[in-house]
Structure formats: C-alpha cells, structure tokens
C-alpha cells in the first residue's frame, strides 16, 4: 500500500479555515522556519480512504480472537466509548483544577476520580489509589518510587537498595525498579513454575527494599506461598509490590491487599476492558496499603465541605504525570465497573479461568504443558515437541494468522522454551474457543507430518514474514 | 450484568471437559484464608442507567466557557475525520504490533507518524510515542545522561513548571544533579521550552552551540502547532526534541490521554526510549513495516533497558498523524498564522494590563492585572469566559499574573468581548 506521502499532490487541501478576521501578524524573520513543514497535501477523502484501508490491514478484538497472553484482550464495550464522547468530559481543560477558584467547573470529573479511586481500592484491598500513572509500567515506577520514599523516610535509604524480582516477571518490573534507583536481583522459579521459596529466603537480605510479584504469575499459576513470602518480606522490613497485569484471574476472588501486598498497580486496559489502542493509551492507577499512603503522588482529589478539591500529601513523591493520568481511560473503566457491579466483576474472573482451563483441556495432549498445577486465566504451553520437527513457536503463531486468529504471546515467559502463552479472556464464547482449539490441533497434526509447509506462513495476510534484519540494518524509520 | 457469553449449558460442558464439577473447584487451590476479605461494591447498572449517571456527572463540569486557557493544553479545532477514523475498531481494539503481518495498519501508521514528526521538527528519527509531554521531558533527560555519561541536568526557566516537577519526581533516585539556568558546563543537557511556559519565543541556536562546545546536549520541549511558522528544533541544532502532542487533534479530556513526542538525530537513535517502526520487505519483495531496534526495550533488556515504557499512546499518535495529514503543508502554516495573529490582536486590546513577556510570543502571553488573577478568573467564569491560567498557584508568577492563550477557534468578536470583560473585571 502507498504511503500517505506518496499520495500528496501540490496544492491539494484537507481542511479550510475561515478567513482571518484580524490583521495578519508576522514573527521576526530570524524566528521563522525556512521552509514549510512537508506534510502531505491531500484531500479529506484521500485521508479517509487511506486510513480506512490501513485499518483493514489490522487484526483487532472486534474482528478477530486475540488470545495474547498477559495482555487480557477482552471485548471493549461500546458503552464506554459513548461515555467518553460526552463533551462535558472530553472538552474539559485540566488546568481548571490548577486554580482553586475554578474547582466548581470540574466537580463532575473530580467525582469520577474520587469514586473510581475508592472502587479500585476496594477491588485491590488497598487503602488508597491514585489515578496518576499513565500505564502499567508507569504504575510500577510510581509504586517503586513510593517504596524508596518509605525507606528514605525511615532513614534506611542507603541500606535498602535492592528489589527482588522473579525470573518469570514481566520485563517492566526490573526496568521500573531500576529507574526508581534500585539494584535488581532475580529470583529463580522452582521446577513447578512458582517462586522457589528457599531461593527467595537466600536472596532476602537486609538490603532488600521490596519484592515485586505477579499473582497468578506469568506461568498462569497462583503463587501458593504468597502469604509466607509476604510475611518473610515484612519481617525483613521490606515491602510487597503486586503487578496487576494478571488481576483478571482473581478479581473478586482474592485481593492483593489481603494477600499481604503493600502496593500494586491496576491495568485499566486489561482487567477493566478499556481499549488497547494499538499499544496505548492505557492507564495504570497505583494502589497502596497503610504504610505507603503518605507517599502517594499528588495532588489528590479530596472532599471538603461538600465540594471536591485538591490536596497533596505532605510526604508525597510528587506528580508522576501532569494532571490526573489518563482520565478519559479511567472514565471508561468507571463505566465498566458501574455496569458490572460487584457480582458481575466476580463473574469476570470465573469465566476467564473457565475459558483458559477449557483451552488447556482441549490442547494438553497435543502440546507440552510447561508446568503442572491449576492454570488460572491463561495457560502456558511449550512448542518443544513441535520444534523437534522444525516447527517453532513463531511458526505456530504465523500459521494461526492463516487460520484467522491472532497468535498467542510467544517466547514469553522467558523461563519456558518455545513458550505459547494463551489468554482467552471471559468475553469469548465456547464456539470461538473451539474453533481456535481446532486450529491449534490441526497445526499440531500438520507439524508432525508436513513441517516444511509452515515456512511460507502466513500466506493470507497483506504481507508475508518480514525481514527484521534488513529493517534494523537499513533503519528506514521516516520518509 | 455481564459481557460473558457462556450459557449455563455451555458452562457445564466446559467444566466436564476440564474434569471439574463447578467453577468453585477452579479456584479451590487458593486457600480459604486468602480469599477476598471484603467486596463492598455496588450492584450493577444497565447501560441506560450508567449512561444517565455519567451524563449527569458530565453536566457538573462546565465546558461552555469561551476558552483562553493554555499552559500546555490548547483549545484547537479537531476535524470530524480525526474522530471518525480513530473510532475504527480495527485500530482501537488492536494491541502492540507483536505480529507484524496482521498489524500492517498499525505499523505503517506509526511509520507515517514518525515521518510527520521528523518533517515538522527537522529531526531525523522520532519514536512511536511516549506517555505525555511531561514524561517525555524526563525520558529525554535520561537519554542525554546515557549519551554523555554525565549526571548534571540543567532546567531552563522557560520549562513548564509541571513538566519540571514530573521530571524531578521520576529522577528522584537516579543521582542526578538537577539545577536551574542555562550553563552547559559539565552538564548532560540543558532543557529549554519553545515557546517558553509563559509564551516567549527565542532562538536557541547559540545555546545549542554553547552546549555542543561544552559536550552537552540541547533538549527542547516544543509546541507542535507553533512549528507551522516557528524556526524548528532541527534548524536550531537541538539534539533531542520532545513535545506535548495534545495540540495535534487530541481533546483536552481533563488531562489525558495525551501524546509524548520524542525525536532526535541519527547519532542517538540507539539510546532512544520507546518503540520504533521501520520499513522492510517480505520474501516476495513487498514493502512492509516492523518494530526495530527492540533490544533497547524492557521486554528484552529488562533492568538495562533505555526505559521501562511498554504501553504507549499509539492511538493518540494516530490522531496526531491524521490531524497533520488533514492540515497538510499549507494548513499547518495557516493554523499557526491564525493563532499568532489573533493573539497579537488580543494583546493590542489589553493596554490596561502589563505584558510580562520579554520577547515575541506565539499564541500565549502573560499579563499582570490590576487585581488578583484568581479573583478575576472566577468573575470571568460568571461572565462566560475561561479567562486563562493564574500563574501564582504554579509557582511561576505573582498573585496578579495571568497566562492567556488564543487559538484559531476564537473569533474577533470573542476577542473584543473578552478584552472588554477582562477590563471590567480586573479594573473595577
């Protein structure tokens, strides 16, 4: 397909302005750019047709089953999009919050922030929540910065310089901890795919400031020793961080706060069904237990004399984003929670776990399972058996595209060879799961009989497998 | 209420296939003592009830005032085509293009966005997006630290005070020495903003030269719409250009989602945070696009990654791209001329206040009023105007100082009415 720049014709226009109704002013010439920005010269229809056709070269949840493990690609309700289109929210300037005199202009938005923070606190078993972090990894950073502030306030900043992270963790965990100023020490998983408690005890030295855990972990397994790990961590004067990426597995069943976690983030674009938007925007509110409340990012929405206004905790780490995080994403999540209610949210985890276990039951004879134990919202297989025939996880992924399914996450977690990580979510029907499993079984059968046939896949997508080495060497990233 | 389609019969079939008798059994491995201790959430509401409730809350916000507020977020017009195209669910329900063959729409759009940012700024490489303008300042700072191996960071007085606070929060434990000023000696970078937070324009070419002579980088936070006419970061010799991209077709939305823009020179691309799309080809020689240089990122490099960013603001980048395509080469210039001219006209009508800018401005300027700015904006709201941003609460001005922004949406009639109302309110 042509680039929009290749469709440009000198003199063509997409938008027109009203004639200038004041005298035209000019900047001093030394402050002016030399030539106009070479944006494409195209009509509105050129633009509409170009991007409509581009959109057709994508798989999305609305068009395809998208079982990308650890990403929770559930259906994004249209209701939430409708709510986000209300001009009372979408056109609200955030700086009305910067002046107390203007707070009467944004009481509705403040109420959304205030109420959603309380809903999320109840869901996570946390004391307080801040919507400021813009994405999950940003919530991790806010959380680890609060951990650092906590130890600093207790005079232990120098001593408490290390964060423990399991080897199965998302890459964002160690990356966030590093930006918060910590050394990162990896703790190995045991042969059963859960945290090796003995290895953990050995790693839990006086210098440990905190532990970052995902539960269920990225192997899809609930950490059976989570309470013991939390007690050990607390007895070492360290804090427990909960990576909320897999909250969809336990929402309404168990709460991170009850499990002993001191701080967590929520991925509103996963558990709370806001759209993934080709990679973002997401939203990563951070929740804290009693120990970390004084350090929350500020300013915070508070109630005062029947009105909502702002206040900043005295020991706050400061702002982590310019205003209230991705407010319009939070608004969608708020609508989602209001619709489902407490009982509906419990059904989310029930059906997510049911669907993942059903896929596991149907595929367990065809693919090696990575670990024993009860899978929760996702199941992790290894394509090692297929790889011995020359069909690797990547080949299975590409073959699935030709069957009309997005691929699972492949080669993650890093702890599993030839990993295939499948997360169906609760919004998919049995027919869809069956069709997917049928395709996976057909692929496994073909891998044994005709491994060569995989090398041309995918054949039905707009392009075939792309040369990534050539891309990195040539580095053509703009035209 | 539910969005799960499973019928009771299907649930029973699935449980049987799994080999358990009930859904509870699927959670039986979680010890009873670890189950939720509380679950105090309201009962679900129908779509109708949820939408009524949120429409009522929306009505508790006032968005009907004639808007003169900026401070990094601007009231620009957004063509309907931007909303229509970004509302296509093939875009908004997709995720990060991990499987490029079924994500060419996303990847080509990122490549075209990167190209548009390079054409607008005169830089050579732009990434696929960061969170927002404030975090982009932080990311540019740590990028400069990585490139130079130095730890001193100089924030120029032109920098948005909120962006400065966000950058400082993020850098709290990185051992950086963050100072204010413009002296690049021993610094990783000097960070300037164009136009400055209170609207003043300046040519930073000489500062760029001084930075380079001192082995430092010049980081610039720019206002995208201003670059329709203003000398570009590329022309000034900037090394890392960042921006709050909200002005490119993204609604104010009470603060987000917005768009963090980051662009740089070829020499520094491997130290850049965030995703990057590149053109390549398949076995048949067909052009296609992939994510490249992924070894910089957290999912591969973990604690040694250039940034911890994973989810970015791709859909906002698509909005910005579509908006820039609709504006085109002529429109982006006309937009900038309209904003600048209307702001200059308004300035000429405000002789009763003192203009605080010490140089030319683009579309925003600071006034010292005869009375308290917070009182004035409160009274102006009652007269139908969002009069501007009082500067004292942000720590960058006195009690009577007000920051006023003008966009292409303001008519001459509105400008005249605003000038009169401000005079009445501030001088009475």
Boltz contact constraints between the chains, C-beta under 6 A:
constraints:
  - contact:
      token1: [A, 4]
      token2: [B, 112]
      max_distance: 6.0
  - contact:
      token1: [A, 4]
      token2: [B, 325]
      max_distance: 6.0
  - contact:
      token1: [A, 14]
      token2: [B, 326]
      max_distance: 6.0
  - contact:
      token1: [A, 14]
      token2: [B, 328]
      max_distance: 6.0
  - contact:
      token1: [A, 15]
      token2: [B, 79]
      max_distance: 6.0
  - contact:
      token1: [A, 15]
      token2: [B, 326]
      max_distance: 6.0
  - contact:
      token1: [A, 15]
      token2: [B, 331]
      max_distance: 6.0
  - contact:
      token1: [A, 17]
      token2: [B, 334]
      max_distance: 6.0
  - contact:
      token1: [A, 20]
      token2: [B, 338]
      max_distance: 6.0
  - contact:
      token1: [A, 20]
      token2: [B, 341]
      max_distance: 6.0
  - contact:
      token1: [A, 21]
      token2: [B, 412]
      max_distance: 6.0
  - contact:
      token1: [A, 22]
      token2: [B, 341]
      max_distance: 6.0
  - contact:
      token1: [A, 22]
      token2: [B, 342]
      max_distance: 6.0
  - contact:
      token1: [A, 22]
      token2: [B, 345]
      max_distance: 6.0
  - contact:
      token1: [A, 22]
      token2: [B, 412]
      max_distance: 6.0
  - contact:
      token1: [A, 24]
      token2: [B, 341]
      max_distance: 6.0
  - contact:
      token1: [A, 25]
      token2: [B, 340]
      max_distance: 6.0
  - contact:
      token1: [A, 25]
      token2: [B, 341]
      max_distance: 6.0
  - contact:
      token1: [A, 25]
      token2: [B, 344]
      max_distance: 6.0
  - contact:
      token1: [A, 28]
      token2: [B, 360]
      max_distance: 6.0
  - contact:
      token1: [A, 30]
      token2: [B, 203]
      max_distance: 6.0
  - contact:
      token1: [A, 31]
      token2: [B, 201]
      max_distance: 6.0
  - contact:
      token1: [A, 31]
      token2: [B, 203]
      max_distance: 6.0
  - contact:
      token1: [A, 31]
      token2: [B, 231]
      max_distance: 6.0
  - contact:
      token1: [A, 32]
      token2: [B, 229]
      max_distance: 6.0
  - contact:
      token1: [A, 33]
      token2: [B, 231]
      max_distance: 6.0
  - contact:
      token1: [A, 33]
      token2: [B, 232]
      max_distance: 6.0
  - contact:
      token1: [A, 36]
      token2: [B, 329]
      max_distance: 6.0
  - contact:
      token1: [A, 36]
      token2: [B, 333]
      max_distance: 6.0
  - contact:
      token1: [A, 37]
      token2: [B, 119]
      max_distance: 6.0
  - contact:
      token1: [A, 37]
      token2: [B, 120]
      max_distance: 6.0
  - contact:
      token1: [A, 37]
      token2: [B, 332]
      max_distance: 6.0
  - contact:
      token1: [A, 38]
      token2: [B, 119]
      max_distance: 6.0
  - contact:
      token1: [A, 38]
      token2: [B, 329]
      max_distance: 6.0
  - contact:
      token1: [A, 39]
      token2: [B, 324]
      max_distance: 6.0
  - contact:
      token1: [A, 39]
      token2: [B, 328]
      max_distance: 6.0
  - contact:
      token1: [A, 39]
      token2: [B, 329]
      max_distance: 6.0
  - contact:
      token1: [A, 39]
      token2: [B, 332]
      max_distance: 6.0
  - contact:
      token1: [A, 40]
      token2: [B, 325]
      max_distance: 6.0
  - contact:
      token1: [A, 41]
      token2: [B, 328]
      max_distance: 6.0
  - contact:
      token1: [A, 41]
      token2: [B, 329]
      max_distance: 6.0
  - contact:
      token1: [A, 42]
      token2: [B, 325]
      max_distance: 6.0
  - contact:
      token1: [A, 44]
      token2: [B, 81]
      max_distance: 6.0
  - contact:
      token1: [A, 47]
      token2: [B, 325]
      max_distance: 6.0
  - contact:
      token1: [A, 47]
      token2: [B, 326]
      max_distance: 6.0
  - contact:
      token1: [A, 48]
      token2: [B, 81]
      max_distance: 6.0
  - contact:
      token1: [A, 51]
      token2: [B, 85]
      max_distance: 6.0
  - contact:
      token1: [A, 54]
      token2: [B, 105]
      max_distance: 6.0
  - contact:
      token1: [A, 54]
      token2: [B, 108]
      max_distance: 6.0
  - contact:
      token1: [A, 54]
      token2: [B, 109]
      max_distance: 6.0
  - contact:
      token1: [A, 55]
      token2: [B, 88]
      max_distance: 6.0
  - contact:
      token1: [A, 55]
      token2: [B, 90]
      max_distance: 6.0
  - contact:
      token1: [A, 55]
      token2: [B, 91]
      max_distance: 6.0
  - contact:
      token1: [A, 55]
      token2: [B, 105]
      max_distance: 6.0
  - contact:
      token1: [A, 57]
      token2: [B, 104]
      max_distance: 6.0
  - contact:
      token1: [A, 57]
      token2: [B, 105]
      max_distance: 6.0
  - contact:
      token1: [A, 58]
      token2: [B, 90]
      max_distance: 6.0
  - contact:
      token1: [A, 58]
      token2: [B, 94]
      max_distance: 6.0
  - contact:
      token1: [A, 58]
      token2: [B, 103]
      max_distance: 6.0
  - contact:
      token1: [A, 58]
      token2: [B, 105]
      max_distance: 6.0
  - contact:
      token1: [A, 58]
      token2: [B, 106]
      max_distance: 6.0
  - contact:
      token1: [A, 59]
      token2: [B, 102]
      max_distance: 6.0
  - contact:
      token1: [A, 60]
      token2: [B, 89]
      max_distance: 6.0
  - contact:
      token1: [A, 60]
      token2: [B, 90]
      max_distance: 6.0
  - contact:
      token1: [A, 60]
      token2: [B, 93]
      max_distance: 6.0
  - contact:
      token1: [A, 60]
      token2: [B, 94]
      max_distance: 6.0
  - contact:
      token1: [A, 61]
      token2: [B, 93]
      max_distance: 6.0
  - contact:
      token1: [A, 62]
      token2: [B, 89]
      max_distance: 6.0
  - contact:
      token1: [A, 62]
      token2: [B, 93]
      max_distance: 6.0
  - contact:
      token1: [A, 71]
      token2: [B, 95]
      max_distance: 6.0
  - contact:
      token1: [A, 75]
      token2: [B, 3]
      max_distance: 6.0
  - contact:
      token1: [A, 76]
      token2: [B, 93]
      max_distance: 6.0
  - contact:
      token1: [A, 79]
      token2: [B, 47]
      max_distance: 6.0
  - contact:
      token1: [A, 83]
      token2: [B, 54]
      max_distance: 6.0
  - contact:
      token1: [A, 86]
      token2: [B, 58]
      max_distance: 6.0
  - contact:
      token1: [A, 87]
      token2: [B, 63]
      max_distance: 6.0
  - contact:
      token1: [A, 88]
      token2: [B, 58]
      max_distance: 6.0
  - contact:
      token1: [A, 88]
      token2: [B, 59]
      max_distance: 6.0
  - contact:
      token1: [A, 88]
      token2: [B, 61]
      max_distance: 6.0
  - contact:
      token1: [A, 88]
      token2: [B, 63]
      max_distance: 6.0
  - contact:
      token1: [A, 89]
      token2: [B, 58]
      max_distance: 6.0
  - contact:
      token1: [A, 90]
      token2: [B, 251]
      max_distance: 6.0
  - contact:
      token1: [A, 90]
      token2: [B, 253]
      max_distance: 6.0
  - contact:
      token1: [A, 91]
      token2: [B, 63]
      max_distance: 6.0
  - contact:
      token1: [A, 91]
      token2: [B, 252]
      max_distance: 6.0
  - contact:
      token1: [A, 92]
      token2: [B, 61]
      max_distance: 6.0
  - contact:
      token1: [A, 92]
      token2: [B, 63]
      max_distance: 6.0
  - contact:
      token1: [A, 92]
      token2: [B, 254]
      max_distance: 6.0
  - contact:
      token1: [A, 93]
      token2: [B, 69]
      max_distance: 6.0
  - contact:
      token1: [A, 93]
      token2: [B, 252]
      max_distance: 6.0
  - contact:
      token1: [A, 94]
      token2: [B, 254]
      max_distance: 6.0
  - contact:
      token1: [A, 94]
      token2: [B, 255]
      max_distance: 6.0
  - contact:
      token1: [A, 95]
      token2: [B, 69]
      max_distance: 6.0
  - contact:
      token1: [A, 95]
      token2: [B, 71]
      max_distance: 6.0
  - contact:
      token1: [A, 95]
      token2: [B, 389]
      max_distance: 6.0
  - contact:
      token1: [A, 98]
      token2: [B, 393]
      max_distance: 6.0
  - contact:
      token1: [A, 99]
      token2: [B, 374]
      max_distance: 6.0
  - contact:
      token1: [A, 99]
      token2: [B, 390]
      max_distance: 6.0
  - contact:
      token1: [A, 99]
      token2: [B, 393]
      max_distance: 6.0
  - contact:
      token1: [A, 101]
      token2: [B, 374]
      max_distance: 6.0
  - contact:
      token1: [A, 101]
      token2: [B, 377]
      max_distance: 6.0
  - contact:
      token1: [A, 101]
      token2: [B, 378]
      max_distance: 6.0
  - contact:
      token1: [A, 105]
      token2: [B, 62]
      max_distance: 6.0
  - contact:
      token1: [A, 106]
      token2: [B, 61]
      max_distance: 6.0
  - contact:
      token1: [A, 107]
      token2: [B, 60]
      max_distance: 6.0
  - contact:
      token1: [A, 108]
      token2: [B, 57]
      max_distance: 6.0
  - contact:
      token1: [A, 108]
      token2: [B, 58]
      max_distance: 6.0
  - contact:
      token1: [A, 108]
      token2: [B, 60]
      max_distance: 6.0
  - contact:
      token1: [A, 108]
      token2: [B, 61]
      max_distance: 6.0
  - contact:
      token1: [A, 109]
      token2: [B, 61]
      max_distance: 6.0
  - contact:
      token1: [A, 109]
      token2: [B, 254]
      max_distance: 6.0
  - contact:
      token1: [A, 111]
      token2: [B, 57]
      max_distance: 6.0
  - contact:
      token1: [A, 122]
      token2: [B, 40]
      max_distance: 6.0
  - contact:
      token1: [A, 122]
      token2: [B, 41]
      max_distance: 6.0
  - contact:
      token1: [A, 134]
      token2: [B, 131]
      max_distance: 6.0
  - contact:
      token1: [A, 135]
      token2: [B, 311]
      max_distance: 6.0
  - contact:
      token1: [A, 137]
      token2: [B, 308]
      max_distance: 6.0
  - contact:
      token1: [A, 137]
      token2: [B, 309]
      max_distance: 6.0
  - contact:
      token1: [A, 137]
      token2: [B, 310]
      max_distance: 6.0
  - contact:
      token1: [A, 141]
      token2: [B, 308]
      max_distance: 6.0
  - contact:
      token1: [A, 148]
      token2: [B, 173]
      max_distance: 6.0
  - contact:
      token1: [A, 171]
      token2: [B, 298]
      max_distance: 6.0
  - contact:
      token1: [A, 171]
      token2: [B, 299]
      max_distance: 6.0
  - contact:
      token1: [A, 171]
      token2: [B, 302]
      max_distance: 6.0
  - contact:
      token1: [A, 172]
      token2: [B, 298]
      max_distance: 6.0
  - contact:
      token1: [A, 172]
      token2: [B, 308]
      max_distance: 6.0
  - contact:
      token1: [A, 172]
      token2: [B, 310]
      max_distance: 6.0
  - contact:
      token1: [A, 174]
      token2: [B, 302]
      max_distance: 6.0
  - contact:
      token1: [A, 174]
      token2: [B, 303]
      max_distance: 6.0
  - contact:
      token1: [A, 175]
      token2: [B, 298]
      max_distance: 6.0
  - contact:
      token1: [A, 175]
      token2: [B, 302]
      max_distance: 6.0
  - contact:
      token1: [A, 175]
      token2: [B, 303]
      max_distance: 6.0
  - contact:
      token1: [A, 175]
      token2: [B, 305]
      max_distance: 6.0
  - contact:
      token1: [A, 175]
      token2: [B, 308]
      max_distance: 6.0
  - contact:
      token1: [A, 176]
      token2: [B, 308]
      max_distance: 6.0
  - contact:
      token1: [A, 178]
      token2: [B, 303]
      max_distance: 6.0
  - contact:
      token1: [A, 179]
      token2: [B, 308]
      max_distance: 6.0
  - contact:
      token1: [A, 180]
      token2: [B, 173]
      max_distance: 6.0
  - contact:
      token1: [A, 181]
      token2: [B, 173]
      max_distance: 6.0
  - contact:
      token1: [A, 181]
      token2: [B, 174]
      max_distance: 6.0
  - contact:
      token1: [A, 184]
      token2: [B, 303]
      max_distance: 6.0
  - contact:
      token1: [A, 222]
      token2: [B, 30]
      max_distance: 6.0
  - contact:
      token1: [A, 253]
      token2: [B, 27]
      max_distance: 6.0
  - contact:
      token1: [A, 254]
      token2: [B, 30]
      max_distance: 6.0
  - contact:
      token1: [A, 254]
      token2: [B, 34]
      max_distance: 6.0
  - contact:
      token1: [A, 254]
      token2: [B, 35]
      max_distance: 6.0
  - contact:
      token1: [A, 254]
      token2: [B, 36]
      max_distance: 6.0
  - contact:
      token1: [A, 255]
      token2: [B, 36]
      max_distance: 6.0
  - contact:
      token1: [A, 258]
      token2: [B, 37]
      max_distance: 6.0
  - contact:
      token1: [A, 259]
      token2: [B, 34]
      max_distance: 6.0
  - contact:
      token1: [A, 275]
      token2: [B, 92]
      max_distance: 6.0
  - contact:
      token1: [A, 275]
      token2: [B, 93]
      max_distance: 6.0
  - contact:
      token1: [A, 276]
      token2: [B, 95]
      max_distance: 6.0
  - contact:
      token1: [A, 277]
      token2: [B, 92]
      max_distance: 6.0
  - contact:
      token1: [A, 277]
      token2: [B, 314]
      max_distance: 6.0
  - contact:
      token1: [A, 277]
      token2: [B, 315]
      max_distance: 6.0
  - contact:
      token1: [A, 278]
      token2: [B, 91]
      max_distance: 6.0
  - contact:
      token1: [A, 278]
      token2: [B, 94]
      max_distance: 6.0
  - contact:
      token1: [A, 278]
      token2: [B, 106]
      max_distance: 6.0
  - contact:
      token1: [A, 278]
      token2: [B, 314]
      max_distance: 6.0
  - contact:
      token1: [A, 278]
      token2: [B, 315]
      max_distance: 6.0
  - contact:
      token1: [A, 279]
      token2: [B, 96]
      max_distance: 6.0
  - contact:
      token1: [A, 279]
      token2: [B, 312]
      max_distance: 6.0
  - contact:
      token1: [A, 279]
      token2: [B, 314]
      max_distance: 6.0
  - contact:
      token1: [A, 280]
      token2: [B, 311]
      max_distance: 6.0
  - contact:
      token1: [A, 280]
      token2: [B, 312]
      max_distance: 6.0
  - contact:
      token1: [A, 280]
      token2: [B, 313]
      max_distance: 6.0
  - contact:
      token1: [A, 280]
      token2: [B, 314]
      max_distance: 6.0
  - contact:
      token1: [A, 281]
      token2: [B, 257]
      max_distance: 6.0
  - contact:
      token1: [A, 281]
      token2: [B, 313]
      max_distance: 6.0
  - contact:
      token1: [A, 282]
      token2: [B, 311]
      max_distance: 6.0
  - contact:
      token1: [A, 317]
      token2: [B, 169]
      max_distance: 6.0
  - contact:
      token1: [A, 318]
      token2: [B, 165]
      max_distance: 6.0
  - contact:
      token1: [A, 318]
      token2: [B, 169]
      max_distance: 6.0
  - contact:
      token1: [A, 319]
      token2: [B, 165]
      max_distance: 6.0
  - contact:
      token1: [A, 319]
      token2: [B, 166]
      max_distance: 6.0
  - contact:
      token1: [A, 319]
      token2: [B, 169]
      max_distance: 6.0
  - contact:
      token1: [A, 320]
      token2: [B, 169]
      max_distance: 6.0
  - contact:
      token1: [A, 322]
      token2: [B, 132]
      max_distance: 6.0
  - contact:
      token1: [A, 322]
      token2: [B, 134]
      max_distance: 6.0
  - contact:
      token1: [A, 322]
      token2: [B, 162]
      max_distance: 6.0
  - contact:
      token1: [A, 323]
      token2: [B, 255]
      max_distance: 6.0
  - contact:
      token1: [A, 324]
      token2: [B, 255]
      max_distance: 6.0
  - contact:
      token1: [A, 326]
      token2: [B, 256]
      max_distance: 6.0
  - contact:
      token1: [A, 326]
      token2: [B, 257]
      max_distance: 6.0
  - contact:
      token1: [A, 327]
      token2: [B, 253]
      max_distance: 6.0
  - contact:
      token1: [A, 327]
      token2: [B, 254]
      max_distance: 6.0
  - contact:
      token1: [A, 327]
      token2: [B, 255]
      max_distance: 6.0
  - contact:
      token1: [A, 327]
      token2: [B, 256]
      max_distance: 6.0
  - contact:
      token1: [A, 328]
      token2: [B, 253]
      max_distance: 6.0
  - contact:
      token1: [A, 335]
      token2: [B, 50]
      max_distance: 6.0
  - contact:
      token1: [A, 338]
      token2: [B, 45]
      max_distance: 6.0
  - contact:
      token1: [A, 338]
      token2: [B, 50]
      max_distance: 6.0
  - contact:
      token1: [A, 339]
      token2: [B, 1]
      max_distance: 6.0
  - contact:
      token1: [A, 339]
      token2: [B, 44]
      max_distance: 6.0
  - contact:
      token1: [A, 339]
      token2: [B, 50]
      max_distance: 6.0
  - contact:
      token1: [A, 340]
      token2: [B, 1]
      max_distance: 6.0
  - contact:
      token1: [A, 340]
      token2: [B, 44]
      max_distance: 6.0
  - contact:
      token1: [A, 341]
      token2: [B, 42]
      max_distance: 6.0
  - contact:
      token1: [A, 341]
      token2: [B, 43]
      max_distance: 6.0
  - contact:
      token1: [A, 341]
      token2: [B, 44]
      max_distance: 6.0
  - contact:
      token1: [A, 342]
      token2: [B, 39]
      max_distance: 6.0
  - contact:
      token1: [A, 342]
      token2: [B, 41]
      max_distance: 6.0
  - contact:
      token1: [A, 344]
      token2: [B, 1]
      max_distance: 6.0
  - contact:
      token1: [A, 344]
      token2: [B, 2]
      max_distance: 6.0
  - contact:
      token1: [A, 344]
      token2: [B, 44]
      max_distance: 6.0
  - contact:
      token1: [A, 347]
      token2: [B, 2]
      max_distance: 6.0
  - contact:
      token1: [A, 347]
      token2: [B, 4]
      max_distance: 6.0
  - contact:
      token1: [A, 350]
      token2: [B, 23]
      max_distance: 6.0
  - contact:
      token1: [A, 351]
      token2: [B, 4]
      max_distance: 6.0
  - contact:
      token1: [A, 351]
      token2: [B, 6]
      max_distance: 6.0
  - contact:
      token1: [A, 353]
      token2: [B, 26]
      max_distance: 6.0
  - contact:
      token1: [A, 354]
      token2: [B, 14]
      max_distance: 6.0
  - contact:
      token1: [A, 357]
      token2: [B, 18]
      max_distance: 6.0
  - contact:
      token1: [A, 358]
      token2: [B, 14]
      max_distance: 6.0
  - contact:
      token1: [A, 358]
      token2: [B, 17]
      max_distance: 6.0
  - contact:
      token1: [A, 361]
      token2: [B, 17]
      max_distance: 6.0
  - contact:
      token1: [A, 361]
      token2: [B, 18]
      max_distance: 6.0
  - contact:
      token1: [A, 374]
      token2: [B, 29]
      max_distance: 6.0
  - contact:
      token1: [A, 401]
      token2: [B, 101]
      max_distance: 6.0
  - contact:
      token1: [A, 401]
      token2: [B, 102]
      max_distance: 6.0
  - contact:
      token1: [A, 407]
      token2: [B, 99]
      max_distance: 6.0
  - contact:
      token1: [A, 426]
      token2: [B, 4]
      max_distance: 6.0
  - contact:
      token1: [A, 427]
      token2: [B, 3]
      max_distance: 6.0
  - contact:
      token1: [A, 429]
      token2: [B, 5]
      max_distance: 6.0
  - contact:
      token1: [A, 430]
      token2: [B, 10]
      max_distance: 6.0
  - contact:
      token1: [A, 458]
      token2: [B, 101]
      max_distance: 6.0
  - contact:
      token1: [A, 461]
      token2: [B, 101]
      max_distance: 6.0
  - contact:
      token1: [A, 461]
      token2: [B, 102]
      max_distance: 6.0
  - contact:
      token1: [A, 462]
      token2: [B, 104]
      max_distance: 6.0
  - contact:
      token1: [A, 463]
      token2: [B, 101]
      max_distance: 6.0
  - contact:
      token1: [A, 463]
      token2: [B, 282]
      max_distance: 6.0
  - contact:
      token1: [A, 463]
      token2: [B, 286]
      max_distance: 6.0
  - contact:
      token1: [A, 463]
      token2: [B, 288]
      max_distance: 6.0
  - contact:
      token1: [A, 464]
      token2: [B, 282]
      max_distance: 6.0
  - contact:
      token1: [A, 464]
      token2: [B, 283]
      max_distance: 6.0
  - contact:
      token1: [A, 466]
      token2: [B, 100]
      max_distance: 6.0
  - contact:
      token1: [A, 466]
      token2: [B, 280]
      max_distance: 6.0
  - contact:
      token1: [A, 466]
      token2: [B, 282]
      max_distance: 6.0
  - contact:
      token1: [A, 466]
      token2: [B, 288]
      max_distance: 6.0
  - contact:
      token1: [A, 466]
      token2: [B, 290]
      max_distance: 6.0
  - contact:
      token1: [A, 467]
      token2: [B, 280]
      max_distance: 6.0
  - contact:
      token1: [A, 467]
      token2: [B, 281]
      max_distance: 6.0
  - contact:
      token1: [A, 468]
      token2: [B, 290]
      max_distance: 6.0
  - contact:
      token1: [A, 470]
      token2: [B, 280]
      max_distance: 6.0
  - contact:
      token1: [A, 471]
      token2: [B, 278]
      max_distance: 6.0
  - contact:
      token1: [A, 471]
      token2: [B, 280]
      max_distance: 6.0
  - contact:
      token1: [A, 471]
      token2: [B, 290]
      max_distance: 6.0
  - contact:
      token1: [A, 471]
      token2: [B, 292]
      max_distance: 6.0
  - contact:
      token1: [A, 472]
      token2: [B, 292]
      max_distance: 6.0
  - contact:
      token1: [A, 476]
      token2: [B, 278]
      max_distance: 6.0
  - contact:
      token1: [A, 476]
      token2: [B, 279]
      max_distance: 6.0
  - contact:
      token1: [A, 477]
      token2: [B, 114]
      max_distance: 6.0
  - contact:
      token1: [A, 477]
      token2: [B, 125]
      max_distance: 6.0
  - contact:
      token1: [A, 477]
      token2: [B, 276]
      max_distance: 6.0
  - contact:
      token1: [A, 477]
      token2: [B, 278]
      max_distance: 6.0
  - contact:
      token1: [A, 478]
      token2: [B, 114]
      max_distance: 6.0
  - contact:
      token1: [A, 478]
      token2: [B, 115]
      max_distance: 6.0
  - contact:
      token1: [A, 478]
      token2: [B, 118]
      max_distance: 6.0
  - contact:
      token1: [A, 479]
      token2: [B, 115]
      max_distance: 6.0
